[in-house]
Amino acid sequence: MKSAAALLLVDDDEAFRKALARELGRAGHEVATAGSGEEALRCVAEREPEVVLLDLRLPDRDGLEVLEALHAASPSTDVIMLTGHGSIDTAIRAVRAGAFDYVAKPCPLDELEVRIQRALERQSLRRRASLLERGLTPPDVASSFVGASAEFRRLAQLLERVAPSDSTVLITGETGVGKEMVAKLIHARSNRRSRPFVVVECAALQESLLQSELFGHERGAFTGADRAKPGLFEVAHGGTIFLDEIGEVSQATQVKLLRVLDASTFRHVGGTAEIRVDVRVLAATNRDLPALVRQGLFREDLFYRLSTIAVEVPALRDRRGDVALLARHFVAVFNDRYGTGRRLAGDALALLERHDWPGNVRELQHAVEAAMVVCDGDEILPRHLPRALGAAPPPPPAAAAGQETVLALAEVEREHVERALRAADGHRGHAAKMLGISERNLYRKLRQYGLLA
């Protein structure tokens, strides 16, 4: 089965660009176009295409230079080079620079389609590898499960009773409260602790891919299925499978999940043989599943099957007594990571305790990490905390006013970004995580402030 892709076609020949874009669109792809390197980089930042078809000769920048910038801006995007000046030397240079493939113009549409499908298959394999890497048995996360409030103690006591059983558990709570950590703790305290813990991010995969990932497929089940592939339920055999964002799965997938829960059996996509597994199922959602059931969007029988035991993780604003403990815990974690010895000042801690934390524990963690990065001494002060918490910004220069104030604030942001890069030893992914932004947004800021190496 051929997959459609979000494509970006970059070529300075307008007639060729329009003709090829039209043909690719007829083949079912979503095609954006650009006529220069700078325009291509803007499109990648805005759209994050799956595959870029990049001409080697562009009017403003060398194609290989654009290739390098594209990889920095969107590492998951595959680039296929197009050139009318094909040579083995150019091909080798493009591949060494990170191109997925290389096609000489004029390129037959069927040949280009084969290259695009191969790129999509490789991306699918990368996603699967990422899922399987997370399938390793996690360590006991009890040391990171921090709190002393009455709400936290009730949750901890419930988990101690739930973990040793084999019952299905539905974990609910707002985004950022730590539902995956709860699932890991249940697994680590269960009799299955030495077996796999497999995480499935249900909202990240389209329906056909999700079913293939969960249940596997037989050779020839669809175009490109040149070998049989086990599903993640088989990978988790004897252990635990954690279905994150279960409220996002389609009704067709819900039917198949219900069969696994009821009979512990399923079939590969395209297969007829019944496969039996021994897997404990944990699921999580931030959606109101009973409301989805009433609306006919979620199967009632599946809801009751998943919620044999219901665990609700309280929002951080409902256990404010844990904010100080969590903040000090995160400071200790980052001190250990960065080899520093910083501590929270009393007025900074008071500011953290007053905040409502709509992003919950995850937001608190990012706020502390950002403060650790910008702190220039041993003590984290209110001015080091994100301004969204109500901290006063650094005072502007006395002469600053109007446009000059804007420039001063831009300098503060630039310095913040530079400190994050230094703390991450130049690793953009780590720096973006410290700043609480995406790599794409970080790349934009690096371009804006002229910080690209």
C-alpha positions as CSV (number, residue, x, y, z in Angstrom):
1,M,0.0,0.0,0.0
2,K,1.6,3.3,-1.2
3,S,1.9,6.0,1.5
4,A,1.2,9.7,0.8
5,A,3.8,12.1,2.1
6,A,4.1,15.8,3.0
7,L,6.7,16.9,0.4
8,L,8.8,20.1,-0.2
9,L,10.1,20.5,-3.7
10,V,13.0,23.0,-4.0
11,D,14.1,24.0,-7.5
12,D,14.8,27.3,-9.2
13,D,13.3,26.2,-12.5
14,E,9.8,27.4,-12.2
15,A,8.4,25.4,-15.2
16,F,10.0,22.1,-13.9
17,R,8.9,22.9,-10.3
18,K,5.3,23.4,-11.3
19,A,5.1,20.4,-13.5
20,L,6.7,18.0,-11.0
21,A,4.6,19.4,-8.1
22,R,1.4,18.8,-10.2
23,E,2.4,15.2,-10.9
24,L,3.3,14.5,-7.3
25,G,0.0,16.0,-6.2
26,R,-1.9,13.7,-8.6
27,A,0.0,10.8,-7.0
28,G,-1.7,11.7,-3.7
29,H,1.2,13.7,-2.0
30,E,0.8,17.0,-0.3
31,V,3.4,19.2,-2.1
32,A,4.8,22.6,-1.1
33,T,7.3,24.3,-3.3
34,A,10.3,26.7,-3.0
35,G,12.5,28.4,-5.5
36,S,15.5,29.2,-3.3
37,G,17.5,27.9,-0.3
38,E,16.2,30.6,2.0
39,E,12.6,30.0,1.0
40,A,13.1,26.3,1.5
41,L,14.4,26.8,5.1
42,R,11.4,28.9,5.9
43,C,9.0,26.3,4.6
44,V,10.8,23.5,6.6
45,A,10.5,25.6,9.8
46,E,6.8,26.2,9.1
47,R,5.7,22.8,7.7
48,E,8.2,20.1,8.9
49,P,7.8,18.0,5.7
50,E,8.6,14.3,5.7
51,V,10.6,14.4,2.5
52,V,12.4,17.3,0.8
53,L,13.3,17.1,-3.0
54,L,16.2,19.5,-3.2
55,D,17.9,20.8,-6.3
56,L,21.7,20.8,-6.1
57,R,22.0,24.2,-7.9
58,L,20.1,27.1,-6.3
59,P,20.4,30.8,-7.1
60,D,21.2,32.0,-3.5
61,R,23.0,29.0,-1.8
62,D,24.7,25.8,-2.7
63,G,22.4,22.8,-2.4
64,L,24.8,20.9,-0.1
65,E,24.9,23.9,2.2
66,V,21.0,24.0,2.2
67,L,21.1,20.2,2.9
68,E,23.1,20.8,6.0
69,A,20.9,23.6,7.2
70,L,17.8,21.4,6.6
71,H,19.1,18.6,8.7
72,A,19.9,21.0,11.5
73,A,16.4,22.5,11.4
74,S,14.4,19.2,11.0
75,P,16.6,16.1,11.7
76,S,13.7,13.7,11.0
77,T,13.2,15.0,7.4
78,D,14.8,12.9,4.7
79,V,16.3,14.8,1.7
80,I,16.5,13.5,-1.9
81,M,18.9,15.5,-4.0
82,L,17.9,16.5,-7.6
83,T,20.5,17.6,-10.2
84,G,20.9,18.0,-13.8
85,H,24.7,17.9,-13.4
86,G,24.9,14.3,-12.1
87,S,28.3,12.8,-11.3
88,I,29.5,10.1,-8.9
89,D,31.5,12.6,-7.0
90,T,28.5,14.9,-6.4
91,A,26.4,11.8,-5.4
92,I,29.1,10.8,-2.9
93,R,29.3,14.3,-1.5
94,A,25.5,14.5,-1.1
95,V,25.2,11.2,0.6
96,R,28.1,12.0,3.0
97,A,26.4,15.2,3.8
98,G,23.3,13.3,4.9
99,A,21.2,13.0,1.8
100,F,18.9,10.0,1.8
101,D,19.1,9.5,-2.0
102,Y,20.1,11.1,-5.2
103,V,18.3,11.4,-8.5
104,A,19.5,12.9,-11.8
105,K,17.1,15.2,-13.7
106,P,15.0,14.7,-15.7
107,C,13.8,12.1,-13.2
108,P,11.0,9.7,-14.2
109,L,8.1,10.0,-11.8
110,D,7.9,6.3,-11.1
111,E,11.6,6.2,-10.1
112,L,11.2,9.3,-7.9
113,E,8.1,7.6,-6.3
114,V,10.2,4.6,-5.4
115,R,12.7,6.9,-3.6
116,I,10.0,8.7,-1.7
117,Q,8.4,5.4,-0.5
118,R,11.8,4.1,0.6
119,A,12.3,7.3,2.6
120,L,8.9,6.9,4.3
121,E,9.7,3.2,5.1
122,R,12.9,4.3,6.8
123,Q,11.1,6.8,8.8
124,S,8.6,4.2,9.9
125,L,11.5,1.9,11.0
126,R,13.0,4.8,13.0
127,R,9.8,5.3,14.8
128,R,9.5,1.6,15.5
129,A,13.1,1.5,16.8
130,S,12.3,4.4,19.1
131,L,9.3,2.5,20.5
132,L,11.3,-0.6,21.0
133,E,14.1,1.2,22.8
134,R,11.6,2.4,25.3
135,G,10.5,-1.2,25.7
136,L,13.5,-2.0,27.9
137,T,12.6,-2.6,31.5
138,P,12.8,0.7,33.2
139,P,14.5,1.2,36.6
140,D,12.4,1.6,39.7
141,V,11.4,5.3,39.6
142,A,10.5,5.6,43.2
143,S,13.3,8.0,43.9
144,S,11.8,10.5,41.4
145,F,8.2,10.0,42.8
146,V,8.3,12.9,45.2
147,G,5.7,14.2,47.6
148,A,4.4,14.4,51.1
149,S,0.9,15.9,50.8
150,A,-2.2,14.0,51.8
151,E,-3.2,13.7,48.1
152,F,0.2,12.3,47.3
153,R,0.2,9.8,50.2
154,R,-3.2,8.5,49.1
155,L,-1.9,8.0,45.6
156,A,1.2,6.2,46.8
157,Q,-0.8,3.9,49.1
158,L,-3.1,3.0,46.2
159,L,-0.2,2.2,43.9
160,E,1.4,-0.1,46.5
161,R,-1.8,-2.1,46.6
162,V,-2.4,-2.1,42.8
163,A,1.1,-2.9,41.6
164,P,1.4,-6.5,42.7
165,S,-1.9,-7.5,41.0
166,D,-2.3,-8.3,37.3
167,S,-5.3,-6.1,37.0
168,T,-5.7,-3.6,34.1
169,V,-5.3,0.0,35.3
170,L,-6.6,3.2,33.8
171,I,-4.5,6.2,34.8
172,T,-6.2,9.6,34.4
173,G,-5.1,13.1,35.0
174,E,-4.1,16.4,33.3
175,T,-1.2,16.7,30.9
176,G,2.1,16.8,32.8
177,V,1.0,15.2,36.1
178,G,3.2,12.2,35.6
179,K,1.0,9.4,34.3
180,E,3.8,7.6,32.5
181,M,5.9,7.7,35.7
182,V,2.9,6.2,37.6
183,A,2.8,3.4,35.0
184,K,6.5,2.8,35.3
185,L,6.2,2.6,39.1
186,I,3.4,0.1,38.9
187,H,5.5,-2.1,36.6
188,A,8.6,-1.8,38.7
189,R,6.7,-2.9,41.8
190,S,5.0,-5.8,40.1
191,N,5.9,-9.4,39.6
192,R,6.6,-8.5,35.9
193,R,9.4,-6.1,36.8
194,S,12.1,-8.2,35.1
195,R,10.1,-8.4,31.8
196,P,9.6,-5.7,29.2
197,F,7.8,-2.4,29.8
198,V,6.6,-1.3,26.3
199,V,5.2,2.3,25.8
200,V,2.9,3.0,22.9
201,E,2.1,6.6,22.2
202,C,-1.3,6.1,20.6
203,A,-1.9,9.7,19.5
204,A,1.5,9.8,17.6
205,L,0.5,7.1,15.1
206,Q,-2.2,7.0,12.4
207,E,-4.7,4.2,12.6
208,S,-3.1,1.7,10.1
209,L,0.4,2.2,11.5
210,L,-0.8,1.9,15.1
211,Q,-2.6,-1.4,14.3
212,S,0.6,-2.7,12.6
213,E,2.7,-1.6,15.5
214,L,0.4,-3.1,18.1
215,F,-0.5,-6.4,16.4
216,G,2.3,-6.9,13.8
217,H,1.7,-7.9,10.2
218,E,2.3,-10.9,7.9
219,R,4.6,-10.8,4.9
220,G,2.6,-9.4,1.9
221,A,-0.1,-7.9,4.1
222,F,0.3,-4.6,2.2
223,T,2.8,-3.1,-0.3
224,G,6.2,-2.9,1.3
225,A,5.5,-5.6,3.8
226,D,8.4,-7.8,2.6
227,R,8.7,-9.7,5.8
228,A,6.5,-10.6,8.8
229,K,6.8,-8.2,11.8
230,P,5.9,-9.0,15.4
231,G,3.6,-6.5,17.2
232,L,4.3,-4.7,20.4
233,F,1.9,-7.0,22.3
234,E,4.3,-9.8,21.4
235,V,7.3,-7.7,22.4
236,A,5.7,-7.1,25.8
237,H,4.9,-10.8,26.3
238,G,5.3,-11.6,30.0
239,G,5.6,-7.9,30.9
240,T,3.5,-4.7,30.7
241,I,2.3,-2.6,27.8
242,F,1.4,1.0,28.5
243,L,-1.1,2.6,26.1
244,D,-0.6,6.3,26.5
245,E,-3.4,8.7,25.3
246,I,-5.8,5.8,24.8
247,G,-8.7,8.2,24.3
248,E,-7.3,9.1,20.8
249,V,-7.6,5.6,19.2
250,S,-10.2,4.9,16.5
251,Q,-13.2,2.7,17.0
252,A,-11.7,0.0,14.7
253,T,-8.6,-0.2,16.9
254,Q,-10.8,-0.2,20.0
255,V,-12.5,-3.4,18.8
256,K,-9.1,-5.2,18.4
257,L,-7.9,-3.9,21.8
258,L,-11.1,-5.3,23.4
259,R,-10.4,-8.7,22.0
260,V,-6.8,-8.8,23.4
261,L,-8.1,-7.7,26.9
262,D,-10.9,-10.3,26.8
263,A,-9.2,-13.3,25.3
264,S,-5.5,-12.4,25.4
265,T,-5.3,-13.3,21.7
266,F,-5.1,-11.3,18.4
267,R,-4.1,-11.8,14.8
268,H,-1.4,-10.1,12.8
269,V,-2.6,-7.7,10.1
270,G,-3.1,-9.9,7.1
271,G,-2.9,-13.1,9.2
272,T,-5.3,-15.8,10.2
273,A,-3.5,-17.5,13.1
274,E,-4.5,-16.7,16.7
275,I,-1.5,-15.5,18.8
276,R,-1.8,-15.8,22.5
277,V,0.1,-13.4,24.8
278,D,0.5,-12.8,28.5
279,V,0.5,-9.0,28.9
280,R,-0.6,-6.6,31.6
281,V,-2.3,-3.6,30.1
282,L,-1.9,-0.1,31.6
283,A,-3.6,2.8,29.9
284,A,-3.6,6.6,30.4
285,T,-5.5,9.6,29.2
286,N,-6.2,13.2,29.9
287,R,-9.6,13.0,28.2
288,D,-12.9,12.5,29.9
289,L,-13.6,8.9,28.7
290,P,-17.1,8.6,30.3
291,A,-18.0,11.7,28.2
292,L,-16.6,10.1,25.1
293,V,-18.6,7.0,25.8
294,R,-21.8,9.1,26.1
295,Q,-21.0,10.7,22.8
296,G,-20.4,7.3,21.1
297,L,-16.7,8.0,20.4
298,F,-15.4,5.4,22.8
299,R,-16.7,1.9,23.4
300,E,-18.4,1.4,26.7
301,D,-17.3,-2.2,27.0
302,L,-13.6,-1.2,26.4
303,F,-13.9,1.6,29.0
304,Y,-15.1,-0.8,31.7
305,R,-12.4,-3.3,30.7
306,L,-9.6,-0.8,30.9
307,S,-10.8,0.8,34.2
308,T,-10.8,-2.4,36.3
309,I,-8.8,-0.2,38.6
310,A,-8.9,3.6,38.1
311,V,-6.0,5.7,39.3
312,E,-6.4,9.5,39.2
313,V,-3.1,11.5,39.5
314,P,-3.9,14.8,41.1
315,A,-3.0,18.1,39.5
316,L,0.0,19.9,41.1
317,R,-2.3,22.8,42.2
318,D,-4.2,20.3,44.3
319,R,-1.1,19.3,46.2
320,R,0.7,22.6,46.6
321,G,2.5,21.2,49.6
322,D,4.6,19.1,47.2
323,V,5.8,22.1,45.1
324,A,8.8,22.9,47.4
325,L,9.8,19.2,47.6
326,L,9.6,18.7,43.9
327,A,11.5,22.0,43.2
328,R,14.4,21.0,45.5
329,H,14.4,17.5,44.0
330,F,14.7,19.0,40.4
331,V,17.5,21.3,41.6
332,A,19.4,18.3,43.0
333,V,18.9,16.4,39.8
334,F,20.2,19.2,37.6
335,N,23.1,19.9,40.0
336,D,24.1,16.3,39.6
337,R,23.7,16.5,35.8
338,Y,25.6,19.7,35.3
339,G,28.2,19.4,38.1
340,T,26.9,22.6,39.9
341,G,25.9,23.3,43.5
342,R,23.0,25.8,43.2
343,R,20.2,26.2,45.6
344,L,16.8,27.9,45.6
345,A,16.5,31.2,47.4
346,G,13.5,31.6,49.8
347,D,11.8,34.2,47.7
348,A,12.2,32.2,44.5
349,L,10.7,29.1,46.3
350,A,7.8,31.3,47.5
351,L,7.2,32.4,43.9
352,L,7.1,28.7,42.8
353,E,4.6,27.9,45.5
354,R,2.2,30.7,44.5
355,H,2.0,29.6,40.9
356,D,-1.0,27.6,39.7
357,W,1.1,25.2,37.4
358,P,-1.4,24.6,34.6
359,G,1.4,22.4,33.0
360,N,1.7,20.5,36.4
361,V,5.0,18.7,37.4
362,R,6.4,18.9,33.8
363,E,6.0,22.7,33.8
364,L,7.7,22.9,37.2
365,Q,10.6,20.7,36.0
366,H,11.1,22.9,32.9
367,A,10.9,26.1,35.0
368,V,13.6,24.8,37.4
369,E,15.8,23.7,34.6
370,A,15.6,27.0,32.8
371,A,16.5,28.8,36.0
372,M,19.5,26.5,36.5
373,V,20.7,27.5,33.1
374,V,20.4,31.3,33.4
375,C,21.6,31.5,37.1
376,D,25.0,33.1,37.2
377,G,25.7,32.3,40.9
378,D,25.1,29.7,43.5
379,E,21.6,30.9,44.4
380,I,18.5,30.8,42.2
381,L,16.7,34.1,42.6
382,P,13.2,35.1,41.4
383,R,14.7,37.0,38.4
384,H,16.1,33.6,37.1
385,L,12.7,32.0,36.9
386,P,10.5,32.2,33.8
387,R,8.6,35.5,33.5
388,A,5.3,33.5,33.2
389,L,5.6,32.8,36.9
390,G,5.4,36.5,37.7
391,A,9.1,37.1,38.3
392,A,10.2,40.6,37.6
393,P,12.3,40.9,34.4
394,P,15.9,42.2,34.6
395,P,15.8,46.0,34.8
396,P,16.4,47.7,31.4
397,P,19.3,50.2,31.0
398,A,18.4,53.6,32.3
399,A,18.3,55.2,28.9
400,A,16.3,52.5,27.3
401,A,12.8,53.4,26.1
402,G,10.5,52.5,23.2
403,Q,12.3,50.5,20.6
404,E,15.5,50.5,22.7
405,T,13.6,48.5,25.4
406,V,12.7,45.9,22.8
407,L,16.3,45.6,21.8
408,A,17.3,45.1,25.5
409,L,14.8,42.3,26.0
410,A,16.1,40.6,22.8
411,E,19.6,40.7,24.2
412,V,18.3,39.0,27.4
413,E,16.8,36.2,25.3
414,R,20.0,35.9,23.2
415,E,22.1,35.5,26.4
416,H,19.6,33.0,27.7
417,V,19.9,30.9,24.5
418,E,23.7,31.1,24.6
419,R,23.8,29.9,28.2
420,A,21.6,27.0,27.4
421,L,23.9,26.0,24.5
422,R,26.9,26.2,26.7
423,A,25.3,24.1,29.4
424,A,24.4,21.5,26.8
425,D,27.9,21.5,25.3
426,G,26.4,22.8,22.0
427,H,23.8,20.0,21.7
428,R,20.8,21.7,20.2
429,G,18.3,19.0,21.3
430,H,19.4,19.2,24.9
431,A,19.5,23.0,24.8
432,A,15.9,23.1,23.4
433,K,14.8,20.8,26.2
434,M,16.3,23.1,28.9
435,L,14.6,26.1,27.4
436,G,11.3,24.3,27.1
437,I,10.9,24.9,23.4
438,S,11.1,22.7,20.3
439,E,14.3,22.2,18.3
440,R,12.6,24.0,15.4
441,N,12.0,27.1,17.5
442,L,15.5,27.0,18.9
443,Y,16.8,26.9,15.3
444,R,14.8,30.0,14.5
445,K,16.2,31.8,17.4
446,L,19.8,30.8,16.5
447,R,19.2,32.2,13.0
448,Q,17.6,35.3,14.4
449,Y,20.6,36.1,16.7
450,G,23.3,34.9,14.2
451,L,24.3,32.0,16.5
452,L,24.4,29.2,13.9
453,A,27.9,27.7,13.7
